């Protein structure tokens, strides 16, 4: 019986890792060079003309804070804040679907609403599997992500009363800021994280979020924001 339990636990770990890997591959594919990746129904991919290489690390205050965290402390805090960040992204994206006047922003919002809920599910599995206290929902035990939750709530509140070009200008400004927070958190992960899954995740996030920011900055220039 003990052997069966061990086999089941190992099988669950493999399933979780495969599911997470698929999510990261899917996120990276949406940014792939010169390709337009579609799902069913088709969802236009957010792209740049080429992948954006991560810029040299700028030691923002956020980066300095996360640079000091290592091992389990980094992983536990990162997962909690990443879940809160994605939940905030989802709420902002929902507003963009209805309040934006730009097709490109609506497409970006729909991509976020397709990808990020599945990623949150994967992160919640890791959180439970690694024995970290819950940072959201009715079972919340750890409040280390409250800062991220409050930041996301403030952004949502600012956007909620806006429509048209005013919404689009504010959305791009706030979403760039929002994604930069994740880049600053992720940059130390390659060396500071404990789990290999977290090392891989943080490295992928720096690339994909940099791509998103670059594209949104292009839109700001084109639309005169």
Residue pairs with C-beta under 8 A, 6 or more apart in sequence:
12 129
13 129
16 122
16 125
16 126
16 129
17 197
19 122
19 125
20 122
20 126
20 197
20 201
23 115
23 118
23 119
23 122
24 200
24 201
24 204
26 115
27 115
27 119
27 204
27 208
28 204
28 207
28 208
29 35
29 37
30 37
30 45
30 46
30 47
30 111
30 115
30 208
31 45
31 46
31 47
31 48
31 51
31 207
31 208
31 211
31 212
32 47
32 51
33 50
33 51
34 49
34 50
35 45
35 47
36 44
36 45
36 47
37 45
38 44
38 45
39 114
43 107
43 110
43 111
43 114
44 107
44 111
45 111
46 107
46 108
46 111
46 211
46 212
46 215
47 215
48 211
48 214
48 215
48 218
51 207
51 211
52 207
52 210
52 211
52 214
53 207
53 210
54 183
54 187
54 206
54 207
54 210
55 210
57 63
57 187
59 67
60 184
62 181
62 184
62 185
63 184
63 185
63 187
63 188
66 74
66 78
66 184
66 185
66 187
66 188
66 192
67 187
67 188
67 192
69 77
69 78
69 188
69 192
70 192
70 194
71 192
71 193
71 194
72 194
74 188
74 189
74 192
74 193
74 194
74 198
75 130
75 132
75 193
75 194
75 195
75 198
76 130
76 132
76 133
76 142
76 144
77 144
77 145
78 185
78 186
78 189
78 193
78 198
78 202
79 123
79 126
79 127
79 132
79 135
79 198
80 127
80 132
80 135
80 136
80 142
80 144
80 145
81 135
81 144
81 145
81 147
81 148
81 185
82 123
82 182
82 185
83 120
83 123
83 124
83 127
83 135
83 136
83 145
84 135
84 136
84 145
84 148
84 149
84 152
85 148
85 152
85 178
85 181
85 182
86 116
86 117
86 119
86 120
86 123
87 120
87 136
87 149
87 152
88 148
88 149
88 151
88 152
88 153
88 155
88 156
88 178
89 112
89 116
89 152
89 175
89 178
90 112
90 113
90 116
90 117
90 120
91 152
91 156
92 109
92 152
92 155
92 156
92 159
92 171
92 174
92 175
92 178
93 108
93 109
93 110
93 112
93 113
93 116
94 109
94 113
95 156
95 159
95 160
95 167
95 171
96 105
96 106
96 108
96 109
96 167
96 171
97 106
97 109
97 110
97 113
99 159
99 162
99 163
99 164
99 167
100 106
100 109
100 167
100 168
100 171
101 163
101 164
101 165
101 167
101 168
102 168
102 219
102 223
104 219
105 168
105 171
105 172
105 219
108 212
108 216
126 132
126 195
126 197
127 134
127 135
130 195
132 142
133 141
133 142
134 140
134 141
134 142
135 141
135 142
135 143
135 144
135 145
136 145
136 149
148 181
151 178
151 181
152 178
155 174
155 177
155 178
158 170
158 174
159 167
159 170
159 171
159 174
162 170
165 223
168 223
168 225
169 220
169 223
169 225
172 216
172 219
172 220
172 225
173 220
173 225
175 212
175 216
176 213
176 216
176 217
179 209
179 212
179 213
180 209
180 213
182 205
182 209
183 205
183 206
183 209
183 210
183 213
185 202
186 201
186 202
186 203
186 205
186 206
186 209
187 202
187 206
188 202
189 198
189 199
189 201
189 202
189 203
190 199
190 202
190 203
193 199
193 202
219 225
